[in-house]
Amino acid sequence: MTESLFSVKNLSIAYPHSDSWAVNNVSFSLNRGEKLGLVGESGCGKTTLGRAIMRLLPAESRHQGEILFEGKSVLDLNDSELRQFRGEVVALVFQDPMTRLDPLMTIGDHCLETLRAHQPQLSRAEAKILALQTLERVKITGDRWSQYPHEFSGGMRQRVAMALALLLKPKMIVADEPTTSLDVTVAAEILQELTRLCAEDDMGLILISHDLAMVGEYCDRLAVMNQGEIVEMGEINSILYHPQHEYTQSLLEAALHIHHQNEPIELTARDSELKPLLKISNLKQYFSLEGNLIQQLFTKDKKFIKAVDDINFEIYAGENLGLVGESGCGKSTLSRTILQLLKPTSGQVEFAGTDLSQLSESEMRLQRREIQMIFQDPHACLNPMMTIGQSIADPLFIHQLATPTEAEKQVKAMLERVRLTPVEEYYDRYPKDLSGGQQQRVAIARALITKPKLVICDEPVSMLDASVQSQVLELMLELKSVFNLTYLFITHDLWVARFFCDRIAVMNKGKIVEIGDTESIFTNPQNEYTQKLLKAAPLLAKVA
């Protein structure tokens, strides 16, 4: 019998000062060239397991069981052997490449530092040749050698991270949510490259993710984790189409709930006299590429980034309009321009008949009571020093809408609405005490407390697991009915847009290339770019 490349046997892990096991009695193996998907919701232990493989857990963590690479214990490696193991034997690709990249170092310097730390006998010239060859493998050309991380897109930074992982020719890669923050087309490209490279070099791959559809498309086997345990493991098709464990069934049900819409949403006929709540006319947002004011004054042929390029659309009261497209297409710039956080280069933004671009700062501040925003990362928009009650009440005080007594009453009613109960318990807690889904419920409550007419949602569920996504989206639809809301819903997840939106506008390179009712966009896309987006999005198929 051939020995496995890598195996975990009866592994249990507990963090310092914790009495419970974050990983509990886990066993699995990985063969050369095999791709294993490790899925589960946040907090299930999958990232802990990935870091344990690399010996990256806090020093005082406790463990039981074995981690073996080619039959040798990883847990028994000394410092010298461990340095060699990390990179030369097993490499790690992180979720956010910026945590791996030094903003003060060029991409070339990152490669040289990695190579020479492990192979000091190499000259700088020899190391550069190897590094350029590796960058070429991940489709990064040599002319980008002297550029810095901030000059790369998210997808290109992830390619750099992959190149750094491949530099030392490892036998196995652990990829921890490597595409969570990427658009569907970029994510597809990254995973195609990663799995191709693993096949070429006969490397093992452990792909950690909460995206069942993505794992189903790129992996051979699947392990499902829940509360620190692997509850089900087997061939991909067996797990996806014939799940045995109730937790696996619940994960698939949540994902399918978003991926498949049972009934097309019927748009109600509009009165021809009805005016739109939001009307965007010939809107442009250009940024000059010349650096300072002197350069701009004396440069004749000015170069611009056309982030928003002559856009026109309307949103009617009670409608959910989805805005989809890749990173850098102008979606977020458009939302900031609508809110007048950026003054438009030209064009109009009319809200309830008022041209927002003509308002003063104080007048615009009053309008923002009726236009609120829900952000991608709730943790980033909640003050860690404020309790949940204080965070939700804050907009009421900013807009002078309530006394402290009235605010407390309204906040507690809103906590009840977003199902953070018992209300008294959540009111005095802090953001760090809440899960990602609970934090997003707080962010929703904060956005709705001023009773807005329009809510702009910028990737509001992209960081959440499938089951939590489903819960939050259902909540937002319910609150729409309760508060008579209108949503502009920005996302790169096409299936979320299909589930949530009445109409969809597809954005590419600053322009809206296609707009129409949701089912028409999905079943009969007219624009080539829309077709490309749909083709790249992995879809879970229903079992007949």
N, C-alpha and C positions, 0 to 999 in steps of 0.2 A: 504493500500500500504506500503511495507517495505521500510524503509528509507535507502538511499545509505550509504555505508561506508564512501565515500569521494565525495565531489562535488566542482566544481568551477563554479561560476555564474557571468557572465558579467565582467570578470576580465581584467583589462588593467594595464600595468606596463610601467613606463618610468624610465630610469636610470638618476642619477644626472647630471645636466647641459645639458640634452637632451630635445628637444621640441617634439620629436616623440615617439610614443608608440612602445616599443619592443614587447609587447604582447597587442593585441587589441581586447577587447570585446569577450573573450574566455569563453565558457561554456561547461562542460562535467561532467559526474559522473562515479563512480567506485563502483562496488558491492564487497562484500566479496568473495574471491576466484577467482575474475575475473582478466584477464590479458589484459591490454590495451596497444597497441603499439602507440607511438607518433613519427611520421616520418616527415621528411622535410630536406631541404638542410641547410648547415651552415648559421647561421645568421637569420634563420626563426623564432626564439624565443622559440624553444623547451627546450633548456637548461635553459633559463631564467625562463620559466614556472616551470621546475623541481626544481630550486633553490627557487623560490617563494613559492612553496609548503612547503619547509623546513624553510622558513624565513631566507634565507642565502644571500639575495640581499644587496647591499650597503645601509647604514643607511638612506641616503638622497633620495633613490628611491621613486618615487610617484606611488600610486596605486588607482584604483577604482574597485568596485565590491567586491565579497566575495570568501573566501576559507573556506570550512566547513568540519570538520571531525566529523562524527556521530552527525551532526546538530550543533556543536559548532564552533564558529569562530576561525580560526587559527590566523588571523590577530590581534585578541584582546588578545592573550595570554600574560601574564606578563613574566618576566625573568625566574622565578621559573617554571612556567607551560611550558615555551618554552623548558627549559632544559630537562624536562620530556618527552615532545612531541617528541623531536629529539632522536630517539633511542628506546624509550619504546613504542611509538605509530607508528611513521613512521621512517624507516631507509633508508639511502642513500648508494648506491653502485656506486662508481665513475668509470670513464673510465680508469684512470691510478691508480692502487692501491698504487703505490709508493708515491703518493701525500697524502695518508691517513696513511701510515706506517712510523714510526720513525726509521731510519736506525740504531740508537743506542740502540733500544729496541728489546728484543727477542719477538717471536710470543706469548709466554706465558704471558710476561709482558703486551703486548698490550691487551690481553683478560682480565687480572686481573684489569688493569687500567679502562677499560670500565665498567666492572661489579661493581667494588667498587665505581666508581663515581656515579652510579645510585642506588646501593644497598649496602650502607656502613655497614649495619648490618651483612653482610656476613663475615665469617672468611676467611683467605687466603685459607685454606684447602677446605672449602665449595665452594669458588669461582673457585678454580682450578678444582674441580670435574665437575661443570657446564660447565666450559670452555672446558675441554677435551671431554665432551659429545657433545658439539656443533661442535668442530673441527672434531670429528668422523663423524658427519652428512654430512660434506662437504668433506669427504674422506681424512682428514689429520690425520695421526697417531700420537699417543702420544709421540713417540720418537723424534718428530720434535719440541717439546715444547720449547727447549732452543736454537733453531736456530734463525738467524737474517734474515730480509727480503731479503738481497742480496744472501742468500743461497737457495732461492726458485726461480723456473722458473716463467715466467709471468703468466701462467695459475694457478700455485699453489699460487701465491700472490693474484690472484683474488679470489681464494677459501678462503684465509685468510680474505679478505675484506668481503666476504659473511658471514663468521663465525662471524665477528665483528658486522655485521648488524643483525644477527639472535640471538645474545647472550641475548638480552633483550626481546625476544619474541614479536616483533612488530606486528601490525595488517596490515601493508602495507609497501611495499618496492618500492622505486623509483630507478631504475637502469639507469644511464646515460651513454650510449654507453659502456656497460660493456665488450664487446668483440672486440672492434675496432682494438686493437693492437695484437690480438691473432690469431693463426693459425686456419684453418678451423676445424680440429679435436678437438683442445682444446676448441674453441669457442662453438662447439656443446656440448661438455661435460659440460661446465659451464652453458649453457642455459638449458640443460636437468636437471642439478642439481637444478638450481634456480627455474625453473617452478615446479619441483617435490616437493621441500620444501614448495613452496607457496601453492600447492595443499594439502599437508599433514597438514599444519597449518591453512588452509583456509584464507591465506593472500591475500590481493589485490596486484597487480603488475602493475606499470607503467614502460614500457620498452621504453626508448628514444633511437632512432637510425636513421641512414640514410640508413640502409640496409633493403630494402623492402622484399627481399627473407627471411631473417632471422626472421623478425617480422611476416611475413606470416606463418612461420612454428610454432612459439611458442605462439602467442597471439590469443585471442578470438575476439577482436574488434580492429579497426584501426582508428586513428585520423590523418589527414594529415594537416600539418601547412605550411603556406606560408606568408611571410611578416607580421608575428605577429598574423595571424588569422588562425583558424581552418576552412579550406575550404571544407572539406568533412570528414564525420565520419560514421562508420557503421560496420557491421559484416565483418570479414576478407575476406571471399570469395566474398562477394558482392563488396567490394572495389577493390580487385585484379582482378576480372574477369569482372566487370561491372562498372568501374569508371565513375562518372558523370561529375566531374569538370575537366577542361582542364589542370590544373596544375597537378592533380593526373595522368592524362593520359600521360603528358609529363614525369613525374618521371618514370612511368612504361615503357614507350617507351625507355627511356635512359637505364634502367636496363636490359630490354629484348635485347637491342642492343648488350650489352656485353654478356649476358647469352646465346644467340642463334646466331650461325654463319650460315648465309644462304648458303654460298658456301664453301666447304672445300678448303683450300689453296692447289694449285697444285705445288709441288716442281719440279723445272726444273731439268732435267737430268744433272749430272755433268760430265765433261770431266774427265776421269780416271787420266789424267796427271795434273789436276788442284790441286794446293796446298792449304791447309787450311790457312785462315788468322790467326787463333789461334789454336794451338795444345797443349793439355794438356796430358802429358805422365807420368804415374805412380806417380802422385803427392801426396805427403803426408805432412800433417801439424800436428805434434804431440806436445802436451804441457805436460811438466812434472808436476806431482802433488806434488813433493817434493818442499818445500818452498824456501830455500836459497841455495847458491852455495855449502856451506859446506855439507848441507844435501844431495844434489845431488851427490857430490863426494863420500860420504861414504855410500850411499844406494845401496846395491847390486841389489835387485830386484825392479828396478824402475817402477813406475806406470805412465801411460800416458793417457791423453785424446786424442783420435784419431779424431780430429776435421775434418780433410780431410784425407781419408784413401784409398790410391792407386787408384786415379781417372784418367780415360782416356776419353777424348772426343775431337771432333774437331768442329770448327765453320768456315764456308766458307763465303767469302765476299758476302754481300747483304742478309745474312740470319738473321732471328730472332730466337734465341735459348732461350727457357724458362727453368729456373731452379726453380723447385718447391719442397717444403718440409716444415716440421714444424720448429718452432724455435729451435735452438740448433742442427739442423741436419748438419750444416757446410756451409750453402749457403754463408753467409757474410764473413766467414773466407776464403772460396775459392776465393771470389772476391778480398779480400785484398791481398791474396797470388799471384793472377794473376798480380795485380798492383805492387807487390814486396814491399808493405807496411809491409808485413811479409815475411821473407825469408823462403822458404820451407824447411822442414826437409829433403826431398829428392824428386827426380823427376824433370821434365822439364816443363817450360812454354815457348813455342815458339810463338812469334808474328812476322808475316811476315818473317819467316825463322830465326829469331834471338832468341837465348835462353836468356830470360830476367834475369834468375837467375845468369848468368855469368857477368852481366854488373855492372859497378861501379855506385855510386850514381849519378854522373854528367851525365853519359850515360843514366841511367834510367830516369833522369829528361827530357832528350830530347825525349825519347820514350813516355812519358806521354802526350806530345802534341797530339799524335795520339791515345791514349787510355784515354778517359775521363769517368767521372762517374756522374750519376744523383742519388741523395739520396732520402730517404723516406720523410724526413722532410725538405722542402726547407728553412724554417725559420732558422733552425739550421746551414745551410751552407752559409747563406747570412749575411754579416757583417751589423748589424743594424745601424752602423755609416756611412755606405757608401750608396750613391745614387744608384739607379738601373743601371744607366749608368756606374758608377764607378765599380760596382760589375761585370758587364758583360765584361768590358774592362780589368779588372785585369789580367786574364790569358794571354792576349796579351802582357802586360808589363812584366809579370813574365818570359815569353819565348822570350821576345825581338822581337816580331813579327810586331810591328807597332809603329809609332810616335803618340803623342797625337792627332794630327789632323786626321791621318789615322784611329786611334782607334775609335774616335767619329763617323766617317763615317761608319765604319764596325758595330759598336754597334747599330746605328740607323737603319741600313739595317736589322740587326738580330731582333730587336724589331718588325719591320714590318713583318718579316717572322713568328714570334711566335704570331702575332696578338695582340700585346700590342700597340694599337693605340688610339688617336693620339700620335705618337712617342715622340713629344716634351713634352707632359704632363708626360709620364711615365719615361722619361730619368732622370728627376730631383727629382722623388719621392723616398721615402724610403720603405724598406720591410714592415714596420708596416702599411703602407697606402694601402697595397694590400691584396686581399683575398688569401686563400690557393691555389686556382687554378691559380691565377695570379702570385703568388710567384713561383709556380712550372714551369710556363712558363719562368720566369726569370732564374731559375736554368737550364732549358733546353738550353736557349740562351747562358748562361755562359759556359755550357759544349761543345756547338757546335762552339763557336767563334774561336777556334784554328783549326777548320776543321779536326777533328779526323776521323780515319777509324773505330774504335771500340768504342762503348758506352756501359758501364756496368750500368745497371739500377737496383738499389737496392730498391725494393718496391716503385716505383715512384708515384703510384696513390692510395696507401692503405689508406691514410689519407683524401682522397677526396670523395665528394658525387658522387652518380651514374652519374648524368648528367655532372658534371665536369670531372669525370673519363673518360667518353666517349669522351668529347671534347679534353682532353689532349692526350689520346691514338690515336685518329684520327690525331691530330697534329703531333705526333711522327712518325706515318706511312707516313704522307705527307713529313716530313722533311727527312725521310730515303731516299725517292725517289730523293729529291732535292739535298741532300749532299752525296749520295751514302754510306749510313751508314750501319753498321752491329751492331746488338744489342745482348747483353747477358742480358736477362730480368729475374731478380730474383723476385719471388713473392710467397706468400702463397695463393693467390686467384686463384683457378683453372679456374674460368670462364674468368677472365682477361687474363690468360695465353692462354686459348683456342682462345680468340678473337684476340690476338696480335701475337702469335708465330707460326712459321712454324714447328718447332720440339720442343719436351719437354723432359728434363732430370729430372727424379724424384730422389730426394736425401733423404737418411735416414741414420742416425747414421754415417755420414762421407763418405758414399758410394753412388754411383749412382746405384740404383737398377733396373732402367728401362729407356731406352731412345728410342725415335722413333718419327715418324711424328705425329702431333697433333691429327688428327682424329683417328689414330690407338690407341693412348694412351687413348682417351676418349671412344671409342666404343668397344675396345677389350683389356683392360689392362691385362697384364700377371702377374705382381707381386702382391702379396697379400697386400702389403703396398699401392700400387697405388689404388687398389680396395677400401681400407679403406678410403683413402683421398677422392675419388670420392663419396663414400656413405655418407660421413659426410657433403659435401658441399650442402647447400640449393639452390634449383633451382626454379626460377620463370617459371611457365608453360605458354605457349602461349595460348590465347583464340582461340578455333577452329573457 
